Amino acid sequence: MIQIAPSLLSADFSRLADAAHMVEKAGADLIHVDVMDGHFVPMLTFGPAHVAALKKVTALPLDVHLMVDNPSAMIPLFAEAGADWISIHVEAAPHLHRDVSAIRRAGRKAGVVLNPATPLTALEAILPDADFVLLMSVNPGRGSQPFIEASHERIRLLRRRIEERGLRTLVEIDGGVNLKNFERLCEDGAQVFVAGNAVFGSPDPAGVIRTMRDIAARKERR
């Protein structure tokens, strides 16, 4: 099933509750929360308090993407705050199995993230333990970047490896997702779509989500 996860990184930070209500009403499946620590990536964004506040205003699962230097220290804080999905970067986690296990012990879906230049082979040992893999299709750290076209092939290769191993791991894609490439990304095999500027930069954010949902429904009927 294709899932749509609007990213609050591109929303008006002074009206996050309104943004959450809007995307929920429009048919989104998740809300994506980009956590940046100012070290692993240059920007500073959301903390556990923001996640806890969002949990009070939406029934949608919160998909928390930790772009942080020390994910081991952050996992318990965001799990306690109410994150439903927690993903950590392969590049930032020297003890990846331990961290993924910690997320799952907390009762959350565990994801691993790859930057665009990190080879898929970095997933070989952890893939059976991950609920989802988040492929970055831009370099992390800021919104509104153009989609890296080589990501299409990475999605197809990852989907093939998952199927060959008989796994049920979801493939999530984040960065430059928009109405122009959404259908092709569905065809590549992506299942969870993070969309920031495409949604919140549009004059009709809810309409973008509904259009994505319509495209997804057609793909799922085939």
C-alpha positions in Angstrom: 0.0 0.0 0.0 1.3 3.4 -1.0 1.6 5.9 1.9 1.9 9.7 1.8 3.9 11.5 4.5 3.9 15.3 4.2 7.0 16.8 5.8 6.5 19.6 8.3 10.0 20.9 7.5 8.3 22.9 4.7 5.3 24.0 6.7 4.8 27.3 8.6 6.5 26.6 11.9 4.1 29.0 13.7 1.1 26.9 12.6 2.2 23.3 12.9 -1.1 22.2 14.5 -3.0 23.7 11.5 -0.7 21.9 9.1 -1.2 18.6 10.9 -5.0 19.0 10.8 -4.9 19.9 7.1 -2.9 17.0 5.9 -4.9 14.6 8.0 -8.1 15.8 6.5 -6.7 15.7 3.0 -5.9 12.0 3.3 -2.2 11.7 4.3 -1.1 8.5 6.0 1.7 9.8 8.1 3.3 13.1 9.2 7.0 13.3 8.6 9.1 15.1 11.2 12.7 16.0 10.2 14.9 16.3 13.3 18.1 18.1 12.6 20.8 18.7 15.3 23.1 21.3 13.7 25.9 18.8 13.6 25.1 15.9 11.4 23.4 18.5 9.2 23.7 22.3 9.5 20.2 23.2 10.5 18.3 22.9 13.8 14.7 21.9 13.7 12.4 19.9 15.8 12.9 18.3 19.3 11.0 15.8 21.4 8.7 18.6 22.7 7.4 19.3 19.2 6.7 15.6 18.7 4.8 15.5 22.0 2.8 18.5 21.0 1.9 17.1 17.6 0.8 13.8 19.2 -1.9 15.8 21.0 -3.4 17.3 17.8 -3.3 14.5 15.2 -4.3 10.8 15.0 -1.8 10.3 12.2 1.4 8.3 13.0 4.5 10.5 13.4 7.4 9.4 11.1 10.4 10.9 12.9 13.6 11.1 10.8 16.6 11.6 13.1 19.4 13.5 11.3 21.6 13.6 14.3 25.1 12.7 15.3 24.2 10.5 18.3 21.0 8.6 17.5 21.5 6.3 20.4 20.9 9.1 22.8 17.9 10.5 20.9 15.9 7.3 20.3 14.5 7.1 23.9 13.6 10.7 24.0 11.6 10.6 20.8 10.0 7.3 21.5 8.8 8.7 24.9 7.5 11.8 23.1 5.3 9.7 20.9 7.1 9.0 17.7 5.5 6.0 15.9 8.2 5.5 13.2 11.8 6.4 14.0 14.6 6.3 11.4 18.3 6.7 11.8 21.1 7.2 9.4 23.5 4.4 8.6 26.2 7.1 8.3 25.6 8.3 11.9 25.1 5.0 13.7 28.2 2.9 14.5 26.1 0.5 16.5 23.3 0.2 14.0 21.9 -3.2 15.1 21.8 -2.0 18.7 19.9 1.2 17.8 17.4 -0.5 15.5 16.8 -3.1 18.3 16.2 -0.2 20.8 13.6 1.3 18.5 11.7 -2.0 18.1 11.9 -2.7 21.8 10.2 0.6 22.4 7.3 -0.6 20.2 8.1 1.7 17.3 8.7 1.0 13.6 12.4 1.1 13.0 13.9 2.6 9.8 17.4 3.0 8.5 18.3 5.9 6.2 20.9 6.1 3.4 22.3 9.4 2.0 22.4 9.6 -1.8 26.1 8.6 -2.1 26.0 5.8 0.4 25.9 2.4 -1.4 23.0 0.0 -0.9 25.5 -2.6 0.2 25.6 -0.8 3.6 22.1 -2.3 4.2 23.0 -5.9 3.7 23.4 -6.9 7.4 20.6 -4.7 8.8 17.9 -5.1 6.1 16.1 -8.1 7.8 15.8 -6.1 11.1 14.4 -2.9 9.6 10.7 -2.2 9.1 11.6 0.3 6.4 14.5 1.9 4.5 14.4 5.6 3.9 16.4 6.5 0.7 17.4 10.2 0.6 16.9 11.5 -2.9 18.5 14.8 -2.0 21.5 15.5 0.3 20.0 16.0 3.8 19.9 19.3 5.6 17.4 21.6 4.0 14.2 21.4 2.1 13.2 22.4 -1.5 16.2 20.7 -3.2 15.9 19.2 -6.6 15.4 15.4 -6.9 18.6 13.4 -7.7 17.7 11.4 -10.8 19.9 8.4 -9.9 17.5 7.7 -7.1 15.2 6.0 -9.5 17.7 3.2 -10.1 18.5 3.0 -6.3 14.8 2.4 -5.5 14.5 -0.3 -8.1 17.6 -2.1 -6.9 16.6 -1.9 -3.3 13.1 -3.2 -4.1 14.6 -6.1 -6.0 16.9 -7.0 -3.1 14.1 -6.9 -0.6 11.9 -9.2 -2.7 14.8 -11.6 -3.5 15.3 -12.0 0.3 11.6 -12.5 0.9 11.4 -9.5 3.2 8.5 -7.1 3.8 10.6 -4.1 4.4 9.0 -0.8 3.1 10.9 1.6 0.8 10.5 5.2 1.7 11.7 8.1 -0.5 12.5 11.6 0.8 13.6 14.6 -1.2 12.3 16.4 -4.3 9.1 14.3 -4.5 6.4 16.1 -6.4 3.5 15.5 -8.8 5.8 15.3 -11.8 7.8 12.3 -10.5 5.3 10.7 -8.1 3.9 8.2 -10.6 7.3 7.1 -11.8 8.5 6.7 -8.2 5.5 4.4 -7.6 6.5 2.4 -10.6 10.1 2.2 -9.3 8.7 0.5 -6.2 8.7 3.2 -3.5 5.9 2.8 -1.0 6.2 5.7 1.4 6.5 9.2 0.0 7.8 12.2 2.0 6.6 15.4 0.3 7.5 18.8 1.8 7.7 21.7 -0.6 5.4 19.9 -3.1 2.7 20.1 -0.5 3.3 23.1 1.6 4.7 25.2 -1.2 1.6 24.8 -3.3 -1.3 27.2 -3.2 -3.5 24.1 -2.7 -1.6 21.8 -0.3 -4.6 19.5 0.3 -5.2 19.2 -3.4 -1.6 18.0 -3.9 -2.2 15.3 -1.3 -5.5 14.3 -2.9 -3.9 14.1 -6.3 -1.1 11.9 -5.0 -3.7 9.7 -3.3 -5.6 9.4 -6.6 -2.4 8.4 -8.5 -1.6 5.9 -5.7 -5.1 4.4 -5.9 -4.8 3.8 -9.6 -1.4 2.1 -9.2 -2.7 -0.1 -6.4 -5.6 -1.3 -8.6 -3.3 -2.5 -11.3 
